[in-house]
Amino acid sequence: MLSCSVSEREEIIAGAYGAKIAAWWDRAVDIISSATGKGTAVEKILGYYGISKDEAIAFGDGENNLI
């Protein structure tokens, strides 16, 4: 977790290969592996149970909840 403004995000992540910002607030972000995230977790769970995205619903209150 890192405290930063929206305008600082691009500069912060520059040069961080294999990483992405998962923002959950306009003043803080999580820096995580670009191969993971909540969307990846949801896809794995749906695949495990054989459920299509059309049959599922997800919700959240921040950018980090977007799939």
For each residue, the residues with C-beta under 8 A, 3 or more apart:
1: 28 29 30
2: 12 28 29 30 31
3: 27 28
4: 8 9 12 27 28 29
5: 8 9 26 27
6: 9 23 26
7:
8: 4 5 11 12
9: 4 5 6 12 13 21 23 29
10: 13 14
11: 8 14
12: 2 4 8 9 16 21 29 31
13: 9 10 16 19 20 21 31
14: 10 11
15:
16: 12 13 19 31
17:
18: 33 34 35
19: 13 16 31 32 33 34
20: 13 31 32 33 34 37
21: 9 12 13 29 30 31
22: 29 30 31 32 37 38 63 64
23: 6 9 26 28 29 30 62 63 64
24: 28 29 30 61 62 63 64 65
25: 28 29 62
26: 5 6 23
27: 3 4 5
28: 1 2 3 4 23 24 25
29: 1 2 4 9 12 21 22 23 24 25
30: 1 2 21 22 23 24 64
31: 2 12 13 16 19 20 21 22
32: 19 20 22 36 37
33: 18 19 20 36 37
34: 18 19 20
35: 18 40
36: 32 33 40 41
37: 20 22 32 33 40 41 64
38: 22 41 42 60 64 65 67
39: 42 43 66 67
40: 35 36 37 43 44
41: 36 37 38 44 45
42: 38 39 45 46 56 58 67
43: 39 40 46 47 67
44: 40 41 47 48
45: 41 42 48 49
46: 42 43 49 50 51 52 53 56
47: 43 44 50
48: 44 45
49: 45 46
50: 46 47
51: 46 55 56
52: 46 55 56
53: 46 56
54:
55: 51 52
56: 42 46 51 52 53
57:
58: 42 65 67
59: 65
60: 38 64 65 66
61: 24 65
62: 23 24 25 65
63: 22 23 24 66
64: 22 23 24 30 37 38 60
65: 24 38 58 59 60 61 62
66: 39 60 63
67: 38 39 42 43 58
